[in-house]
Amino acid sequence: MGNINSKVKIAIKYCGGCNPEFDREEAVDEMLSRLGQTVEVLALDDPAVEMVVAVQGCPVSCADLDAHQGKTIVTLSSRDAVEQFQPQGGGHGTG
């Protein structure tokens, strides 16, 4: 098990934004401010990424996540889901 004080290494994957129902970037900025020192945001292609947070602008959730198989992928498709996200939850969440 990892150190309880270690940060979860996440990467943010946005959908293409063809029909967003909320401001994805604003919601993520607020989420990262709320999470503070519990996460470290890395580039999507960084091999140290433990969790990919897929921020989808609508329930269709069309962002291609195939390149990230083998990592924990959490899909957030509403502002409420982004606001409620906690990285220790892990798994394939939707919202």
N, C-alpha and C positions, 0 to 999 in steps of 0.2 A: 504494500500500500504506500501511496505517496504521502509526503509531508502534509499535515493538515493546514499549514500556513502557505503552501505553494499555490501559485496562481494557476487557474485553468487556462490553457493556451487555446484561444479560439481564433477563428477566421470568419469574416462576414462575407456571405455570398448574397448579392442582390439579384432579384429577377430583372427582366428587361424593362419593366415599368410601363408596359403597354396600356394597362388599365388600373393604375393604383387607386385604392380606396382610402389611403392615408399617406402621409409624408414619411416614407421609409427612412430616409436619412435623419430627419429630425427625431423620429422615434428611437433609432439606434443611438444617436448622440445622447438622448435622455437616459436610455438603458445603460450605456457605458458610464455615464456620470453616477447613476444609482449603484452600479456594481463596484465602482471604485477600484480598489486594489485586489479584488478577488479574481480578476481576469487579466490576461495579457493578450492583446490583439496582434496577430501575426498575419503575414501575407498568405493568401489561399494556397500557394504552392510551397510554403515552408514545411519541411518534413516534420517539424516539431508540433504542428497543429494537432490537438487532441479532439477538438470539436468544431464542426462547421455549423454556423448559425445561418440558415437560409432564410432571408427576409423576403417574403413574397408579398407583393402589393395587393393581391386579391386571393380568394379561395381556390382559383384554378391552380396555383402553385406550379407554374410551368418552368421554373429555372432548372437547367440541366445539372444534376448533381452526380452524374456517373463518375466523373473524375475523382470524386471524394469517397467512393465506396471503401469500406474498411475503417473509416473514422466514424465517430459518433456524429450523426446529422440531426439537427433540431430544426424543424420547419416552423416558422412564425409567419402567419398570414393575416394578422390583424394587429391593430395598435394595442388592443388589450393583451394579446399574446406576448408582444414585445415588452409591455410594461410588467408582465408577470414572470417573465423569464428568469430562472435561477440556474446557473451553469451546473451546479451539483446534481440537478435532476437528471441530466444526460438523456440518452435514448432518442427515439424518433418521435418527437412531439409535434403536434399540430395545433393550429389555433386560429 
